[in-house]
């Protein structure tokens, strides 16, 4: 199952990146996350972890598997029968704005069932995250 949302933000990629990788502050700008805790101090890097608590979902630990500083990070969370991958991409636009692409992919033997049960929620949450990020970055 795949869920995606994108938005264009009236802020440069550096500013958007700073907000996006400050994971513990996500609850300040998206109602889809009620608590976010980093597993270790310091900048977000490959191997870093974060525990997210979201309404109507079990808390999940996410591990960064790919990161291109200032442009993209991908992380995964594993649960019995399903692996969820979250992709976060920034594309600088010529006029100084930034296009943000957020994607959730679910795979594994239970991915279809989980998608049917929670697909609407996942779709709403990824949209809330894109819209919340835009509002936070444009507010300054």
Backbone as a chain_set.jsonl record, in Angstrom:
{"seq": "XXXXXXXXXXXXXXXXXXXXXXXXXXXXXXXXXXXXXXXXXXXXXXXXXXXXXXXXXXXXXXXXXXXXXXXXXXXXXXXXXXXXXXXXXXXXXXXXXXXXXXXXXXXXXXXXXXXXXXXXXXXXXXXXXXXXXXXXXXXX", "coords": {"N": [[0.856, -1.182, 0.0], [0.447, 2.243, -0.727], [0.763, 5.589, 0.205], [0.578, 9.011, -0.364], [1.532, 12.474, -0.183], [1.895, 15.809, -1.245], [3.284, 19.124, -1.264], [3.765, 22.623, -1.866], [6.0, 24.901, -0.509], [6.401, 28.15, 0.716], [9.177, 28.782, 1.35], [12.724, 28.427, 1.736], [14.668, 25.457, 0.947], [16.547, 24.857, 2.942], [15.477, 25.983, 5.288], [13.065, 24.52, 5.472], [14.079, 21.922, 5.717], [15.36, 22.104, 8.227], [13.171, 22.287, 9.972], [11.853, 19.874, 9.383], [13.676, 17.803, 10.144], [13.837, 18.126, 12.85], [12.674, 16.222, 14.729], [11.574, 15.738, 17.425], [9.956, 17.983, 17.75], [7.796, 17.714, 16.09], [5.086, 17.268, 17.055], [4.275, 19.871, 17.517], [3.528, 20.956, 15.097], [2.004, 19.151, 13.621], [-1.015, 17.442, 13.998], [-1.083, 14.769, 13.684], [0.866, 13.496, 15.056], [1.422, 12.863, 18.373], [3.411, 12.585, 20.2], [6.934, 12.617, 20.046], [10.022, 11.18, 20.164], [13.493, 11.204, 20.125], [15.84, 8.566, 19.708], [18.47, 8.889, 20.302], [20.881, 11.47, 21.021], [21.764, 14.414, 19.052], [22.337, 15.183, 15.51], [20.028, 14.106, 12.94], [20.777, 11.089, 11.457], [21.856, 8.371, 9.299], [20.788, 5.343, 10.638], [19.901, 6.464, 12.996], [17.256, 6.694, 15.427], [13.755, 7.13, 16.184], [10.937, 7.437, 18.279], [7.601, 7.434, 17.641], [4.426, 8.542, 18.645], [1.139, 8.216, 17.709], [-2.236, 9.294, 17.218], [-4.72, 6.788, 17.564], [-3.042, 4.752, 16.748], [-0.514, 2.279, 17.478], [2.416, 3.096, 19.398], [5.419, 3.608, 17.538], [8.696, 2.648, 16.572], [11.013, 4.214, 14.564], [13.585, 3.855, 12.161], [16.239, 5.465, 10.618], [17.155, 4.907, 7.322], [18.17, 5.909, 4.981], [19.72, 8.942, 4.024], [20.081, 12.089, 2.683], [21.662, 14.89, 3.209], [19.856, 17.814, 3.799], [18.041, 17.284, 1.769], [16.649, 14.747, 1.663], [15.189, 12.132, 3.629], [14.755, 8.739, 4.593], [12.901, 6.445, 6.443], [12.258, 3.447, 8.388], [9.798, 1.352, 9.918], [9.138, -1.511, 11.7], [6.657, -3.973, 12.185], [4.859, -6.863, 13.356], [4.388, -8.73, 10.496], [4.267, -6.546, 8.766], [6.066, -3.989, 7.141], [6.711, -0.622, 7.379], [7.541, 2.101, 5.446], [8.739, 5.353, 5.474], [9.033, 8.162, 3.48], [10.681, 11.202, 2.916], [10.995, 13.985, 1.075], [12.672, 16.826, -0.279], [12.453, 19.289, -2.716], [14.083, 21.81, -4.124], [12.789, 24.764, -5.578], [12.967, 26.943, -8.465], [12.151, 29.551, -7.802], [12.741, 29.959, -5.149], [11.024, 28.699, -3.45], [9.972, 25.552, -1.944], [9.34, 22.25, -2.87], [7.674, 19.661, -1.284], [7.63, 16.217, -0.791], [5.934, 13.58, 0.574], [5.811, 10.213, 1.49], [4.267, 7.155, 2.326], [4.905, 3.8, 2.473], [3.756, 0.491, 2.626], [4.653, -2.837, 3.244], [4.838, -6.44, 3.097], [3.442, -9.538, 4.482], [1.038, -8.847, 5.798], [0.395, -6.379, 4.847], [-1.636, -5.663, 2.979], [-4.039, -6.13, 4.415], [-3.65, -4.397, 6.622], [-3.549, -2.017, 5.213], [-6.191, -1.888, 4.247], [-7.583, -1.666, 6.655], [-6.454, 0.594, 7.906], [-5.945, 2.446, 5.94], [-7.36, 4.839, 5.24], [-6.853, 6.417, 7.492], [-4.034, 6.549, 7.395], [-3.707, 7.924, 4.981], [-4.921, 10.38, 5.642], [-3.19, 11.193, 7.715], [-0.659, 11.53, 6.44], [-1.281, 13.618, 4.744], [-1.961, 15.583, 6.643], [0.542, 15.953, 7.776], [2.05, 17.03, 5.643], [0.613, 19.43, 5.183], [0.786, 20.638, 7.711], [3.56, 20.991, 7.973], [3.998, 22.825, 5.915], [2.501, 25.057, 6.873], [3.921, 25.616, 9.266], [6.518, 26.254, 8.322], [6.026, 28.437, 6.648], [5.089, 30.269, 8.402], [7.268, 31.049, 9.749]], "CA": [[0.0, 0.0, 0.0], [1.229, 3.477, -0.848], [0.027, 6.813, 0.489], [1.493, 10.123, -0.575], [1.032, 13.845, -0.177], [2.939, 16.779, -1.544], [2.898, 20.516, -1.109], [4.805, 23.602, -2.146], [6.159, 25.75, 0.666], [7.038, 29.438, 0.439], [10.383, 28.863, 2.184], [13.799, 27.703, 1.058], [14.845, 24.066, 1.379], [17.308, 24.825, 4.195], [14.532, 26.249, 6.376], [12.14, 23.387, 5.553], [14.849, 20.794, 6.239], [15.58, 22.306, 9.665], [11.923, 21.94, 10.662], [11.547, 18.465, 9.142], [14.546, 16.869, 10.877], [13.693, 18.359, 14.288], [11.581, 15.27, 14.965], [10.849, 15.917, 18.687], [9.022, 19.112, 17.696], [6.694, 17.441, 15.165], [3.744, 17.482, 17.62], [3.942, 21.298, 17.491], [3.0, 21.391, 13.801], [1.056, 18.203, 13.023], [-1.841, 16.706, 14.955], [-0.945, 13.334, 13.426], [1.883, 12.985, 15.982], [1.197, 13.436, 19.698], [4.685, 12.543, 20.929], [8.054, 12.182, 19.208], [11.243, 11.138, 20.968], [14.669, 10.658, 19.457], [16.495, 7.491, 20.446], [19.821, 9.299, 20.638], [21.049, 12.905, 20.781], [22.526, 14.808, 17.873], [21.608, 15.333, 14.248], [19.438, 12.922, 12.321], [21.745, 10.427, 10.583], [21.517, 6.975, 9.008], [20.856, 4.535, 11.845], [19.219, 7.144, 14.095], [15.899, 6.217, 15.673], [12.783, 7.994, 16.849], [9.693, 6.761, 18.668], [6.456, 8.307, 17.394], [3.104, 8.164, 19.127], [0.136, 8.835, 16.857], [-3.593, 8.924, 17.614], [-5.34, 5.578, 17.008], [-2.014, 3.787, 16.344], [0.461, 1.923, 18.505], [3.702, 3.789, 19.23], [6.302, 2.909, 16.604], [10.084, 3.1, 16.482], [11.44, 4.409, 13.181], [15.044, 3.873, 12.001], [16.642, 6.112, 9.367], [17.914, 3.995, 6.458], [18.8, 6.714, 3.928], [19.655, 10.369, 4.304], [20.877, 13.026, 1.898], [21.552, 16.118, 3.993], [19.167, 18.935, 3.19], [17.179, 16.906, 0.645], [15.794, 13.561, 1.777], [15.478, 11.01, 4.513], [13.842, 7.599, 4.544], [13.016, 5.612, 7.639], [11.395, 2.265, 8.398], [9.283, 0.842, 11.181], [8.694, -2.891, 11.514], [5.678, -4.572, 13.089], [4.603, -8.217, 12.853], [3.7, -8.867, 9.219], [4.257, -5.348, 7.919], [7.136, -2.989, 7.241], [6.27, 0.68, 6.898], [8.639, 2.98, 5.05], [8.357, 6.752, 5.319], [9.966, 8.91, 2.641], [10.537, 12.653, 3.064], [11.854, 14.577, 0.032], [12.586, 18.256, -0.548], [12.914, 19.66, -4.05], [14.129, 23.27, -4.235], [12.211, 25.315, -6.802], [13.748, 28.094, -8.931], [11.716, 30.82, -7.212], [13.059, 29.991, -3.725], [10.107, 27.845, -2.702], [10.384, 24.15, -1.84], [8.312, 21.216, -3.025], [7.853, 18.572, -0.324], [6.928, 14.978, -1.125], [5.894, 12.625, 1.681], [5.279, 8.929, 1.028], [4.241, 6.0, 3.224], [4.776, 2.511, 1.78], [3.648, -0.663, 3.517], [4.922, -4.1, 2.563], [4.828, -7.605, 3.972], [2.26, -10.384, 4.33], [-0.183, -8.229, 6.33], [0.28, -5.003, 4.347], [-2.949, -5.459, 2.368], [-5.031, -6.034, 5.485], [-3.4, -3.151, 7.351], [-3.954, -0.942, 4.313], [-7.657, -1.799, 4.229], [-8.057, -1.229, 7.967], [-5.911, 1.888, 8.319], [-5.598, 3.256, 4.775], [-7.922, 6.185, 5.343], [-6.104, 7.114, 8.539], [-2.689, 6.822, 6.867], [-3.854, 8.971, 3.962], [-5.162, 11.643, 6.361], [-2.005, 11.59, 8.475], [0.398, 12.036, 5.56], [-1.76, 14.933, 4.295], [-1.823, 16.485, 7.787], [1.962, 16.251, 7.949], [2.452, 17.957, 4.577], [-0.015, 20.728, 5.418], [1.351, 21.205, 8.935], [4.924, 21.429, 7.668], [3.871, 24.057, 5.131], [2.078, 26.15, 7.757], [5.01, 25.945, 10.197], [7.629, 26.895, 7.604], [5.609, 29.731, 6.105], [4.866, 31.164, 9.538], [8.593, 31.565, 10.084]], "C": [[0.894, 1.234, 0.0], [0.304, 4.669, -0.625], [0.998, 7.969, 0.322], [0.77, 11.453, -0.522], [2.197, 14.747, -0.537], [2.377, 18.178, -1.37], [4.061, 21.386, -1.543], [4.799, 24.613, -1.016], [6.906, 27.018, 0.275], [8.179, 29.662, 1.432], [11.465, 28.071, 1.468], [14.011, 26.328, 1.69], [15.6, 23.967, 2.697], [16.386, 25.029, 5.396], [13.58, 25.06, 6.563], [12.854, 22.178, 6.15], [15.035, 20.918, 7.75], [14.333, 21.935, 10.47], [11.665, 20.437, 10.558], [12.394, 17.528, 9.993], [14.55, 17.116, 12.38], [12.498, 17.537, 14.779], [10.873, 15.488, 16.303], [9.836, 17.062, 18.68], [7.86, 18.885, 16.735], [5.317, 17.661, 15.79], [3.321, 18.955, 17.645], [3.286, 21.709, 16.176], [2.138, 20.369, 13.073], [0.299, 17.462, 14.113], [-1.779, 15.204, 14.728], [0.114, 12.691, 14.318], [1.664, 13.662, 17.328], [2.46, 13.444, 20.55], [5.755, 12.01, 19.989], [9.33, 12.29, 20.03], [12.373, 10.536, 20.149], [15.294, 9.592, 20.345], [17.888, 7.846, 20.903], [19.942, 10.799, 20.364], [21.776, 13.165, 19.462], [21.682, 14.879, 16.63], [21.044, 14.006, 13.756], [20.44, 12.362, 11.311], [21.244, 9.023, 10.271], [21.768, 6.157, 10.273], [20.166, 5.162, 13.042], [17.788, 6.623, 14.214], [15.048, 7.302, 16.33], [11.551, 7.157, 17.154], [8.56, 7.768, 18.508], [5.198, 7.704, 17.991], [2.096, 8.952, 18.303], [-1.253, 8.401, 17.315], [-4.076, 7.688, 16.85], [-4.338, 4.534, 16.519], [-1.13, 3.448, 17.537], [1.721, 2.756, 18.307], [4.624, 2.943, 18.348], [7.698, 3.512, 16.662], [10.477, 3.099, 15.007], [12.96, 4.509, 13.149], [15.381, 4.452, 10.632], [17.527, 5.156, 8.575], [18.641, 4.719, 5.333], [18.676, 8.173, 4.321], [20.605, 11.108, 3.369], [20.65, 14.383, 2.54], [20.885, 17.233, 3.189], [18.163, 18.582, 2.107], [16.2, 15.77, 0.931], [16.2, 12.705, 2.968], [14.359, 9.987, 4.404], [14.025, 6.855, 5.851], [12.017, 4.484, 7.579], [10.968, 1.953, 9.819], [8.713, -0.544, 10.908], [7.709, -3.294, 12.598], [5.414, -5.972, 12.547], [3.799, -8.195, 11.55], [3.708, -7.666, 8.308], [5.472, -4.466, 8.209], [6.587, -1.705, 6.633], [7.498, 1.534, 6.63], [8.083, 4.381, 4.864], [9.431, 7.495, 4.547], [9.642, 10.4, 2.756], [11.508, 13.304, 2.089], [11.589, 16.072, -0.117], [13.172, 18.527, -1.921], [12.907, 21.183, -4.146], [13.577, 23.717, -5.591], [12.966, 26.592, -7.185], [13.386, 29.417, -8.253], [11.966, 30.908, -5.71], [12.103, 29.197, -2.858], [10.646, 26.419, -2.698], [9.175, 23.249, -2.034], [8.658, 20.089, -2.054], [7.01, 17.395, -0.778], [7.063, 14.028, 0.054], [5.207, 11.359, 1.195], [5.337, 7.93, 2.172], [4.013, 4.77, 2.354], [4.676, 1.413, 2.823], [3.839, -1.923, 2.702], [4.924, -5.222, 3.592], [3.514, -8.349, 3.867], [0.959, -9.761, 4.84], [-0.423, -6.817, 5.797], [-1.094, -4.727, 3.739], [-4.036, -5.274, 3.408], [-4.878, -4.724, 6.255], [-3.831, -1.954, 6.498], [-5.462, -0.769, 4.263], [-8.193, -1.251, 5.55], [-7.668, 0.211, 8.289], [-5.569, 2.81, 7.152], [-6.114, 4.678, 4.844], [-7.176, 7.025, 6.364], [-4.708, 7.482, 8.039], [-2.721, 7.946, 5.843], [-4.064, 10.336, 4.625], [-3.902, 12.122, 7.066], [-0.907, 12.149, 7.576], [0.002, 13.407, 4.993], [-1.61, 15.969, 5.411], [-0.369, 16.896, 7.977], [2.445, 17.228, 6.884], [1.889, 19.357, 4.839], [0.549, 21.412, 6.658], [2.764, 21.727, 8.725], [4.894, 22.741, 6.88], [3.504, 25.244, 6.024], [3.218, 26.584, 8.679], [6.121, 26.715, 9.483], [7.253, 28.272, 7.065], [5.349, 30.753, 7.202], [6.183, 31.771, 10.002], [9.1, 31.255, 11.414]], "O": [[1.947, 1.264, 0.637], [-0.787, 4.745, -1.19], [2.124, 7.91, 0.817], [-0.43, 11.547, -0.779], [3.343, 14.477, -0.177], [1.164, 18.384, -1.333], [5.206, 20.936, -1.582], [3.751, 25.117, -0.614], [7.924, 26.961, -0.416], [8.155, 30.594, 2.237], [11.173, 27.161, 0.693], [13.589, 26.075, 2.818], [15.318, 23.075, 3.497], [16.504, 24.328, 6.402], [13.323, 24.644, 7.693], [12.292, 21.483, 6.997], [14.882, 19.934, 8.474], [14.441, 21.332, 11.538], [11.297, 19.802, 11.546], [11.872, 16.544, 10.516], [15.207, 16.38, 13.116], [11.468, 18.076, 15.184], [9.644, 15.429, 16.328], [8.945, 17.098, 19.529], [7.018, 19.769, 16.575], [4.438, 18.198, 15.116], [2.134, 19.254, 17.78], [2.563, 22.705, 16.136], [1.591, 20.675, 12.014], [0.901, 16.921, 15.041], [-2.36, 14.44, 15.498], [0.246, 11.467, 14.334], [1.714, 14.889, 17.424], [2.57, 14.214, 21.504], [5.516, 11.071, 19.23], [9.671, 13.362, 20.529], [12.214, 9.473, 19.549], [15.282, 9.698, 21.571], [18.44, 7.192, 21.788], [19.185, 11.341, 19.559], [22.326, 12.253, 18.846], [20.47, 14.666, 16.671], [21.527, 12.932, 14.115], [20.895, 13.076, 10.418], [20.308, 8.541, 10.909], [22.823, 6.265, 10.897], [19.871, 4.465, 14.014], [17.191, 6.172, 13.237], [15.554, 8.245, 16.938], [11.174, 6.277, 16.379], [8.553, 8.819, 19.15], [4.939, 6.508, 17.856], [2.173, 10.176, 18.201], [-1.432, 7.264, 17.753], [-3.863, 7.567, 15.643], [-4.74, 3.529, 15.933], [-1.012, 4.228, 18.482], [2.066, 3.092, 17.174], [4.605, 1.714, 18.413], [7.862, 4.726, 16.785], [10.293, 2.108, 14.301], [13.56, 5.165, 14.0], [14.874, 3.988, 9.611], [18.527, 4.654, 9.089], [19.618, 4.204, 4.791], [17.663, 8.596, 4.879], [21.788, 10.781, 3.283], [19.567, 14.958, 2.425], [21.285, 17.549, 2.069], [17.497, 19.469, 1.574], [15.051, 15.819, 0.493], [17.383, 12.565, 3.281], [13.198, 10.315, 4.161], [15.147, 6.655, 6.316], [11.046, 4.539, 6.825], [11.673, 2.247, 10.784], [7.906, -0.726, 9.997], [7.904, -2.996, 13.777], [5.717, -6.244, 11.385], [2.671, -7.703, 11.513], [3.209, -7.741, 7.185], [5.843, -4.237, 9.361], [6.066, -1.702, 5.517], [8.377, 1.671, 7.48], [7.078, 4.574, 4.18], [10.605, 7.463, 4.917], [8.48, 10.802, 2.7], [12.722, 13.188, 2.26], [10.445, 16.524, -0.087], [14.259, 18.05, -2.249], [11.839, 21.788, -4.239], [13.872, 23.111, -6.622], [13.542, 27.251, -6.319], [14.23, 30.307, -8.146], [11.466, 31.822, -5.055], [12.339, 29.034, -1.661], [11.641, 26.114, -3.356], [8.122, 23.463, -1.435], [9.797, 19.623, -2.011], [5.833, 17.544, -1.106], [8.172, 13.709, 0.482], [4.15, 11.418, 0.565], [6.327, 7.861, 2.9], [3.048, 4.707, 1.593], [5.43, 1.407, 3.797], [3.273, -2.074, 1.619], [5.002, -4.982, 4.797], [2.571, -7.864, 3.241], [-0.117, -10.116, 4.359], [-1.343, -6.134, 6.246], [-1.659, -3.657, 3.965], [-4.861, -4.367, 3.299], [-5.86, -4.027, 6.508], [-4.409, -0.995, 7.01], [-5.963, 0.356, 4.238], [-9.142, -0.468, 5.564], [-8.453, 0.958, 8.873], [-4.959, 3.858, 7.362], [-5.384, 5.621, 4.538], [-6.899, 8.202, 6.131], [-4.254, 8.609, 8.241], [-1.853, 8.819, 5.845], [-3.458, 11.327, 4.218], [-3.576, 13.309, 7.027], [-0.285, 13.152, 7.924], [0.864, 14.261, 4.785], [-1.185, 17.097, 5.162], [-0.08, 18.048, 8.299], [3.18, 18.164, 7.199], [2.608, 20.35, 4.728], [0.766, 22.624, 6.659], [3.122, 22.786, 9.241], [5.675, 23.654, 7.151], [4.122, 26.306, 5.941], [3.456, 27.779, 8.855], [6.606, 27.723, 9.998], [8.09, 29.175, 7.036], [5.384, 31.959, 6.958], [6.214, 32.862, 10.572], [10.21, 31.659, 11.761]]}, "num_chains": 1, "name": "protein.A"}
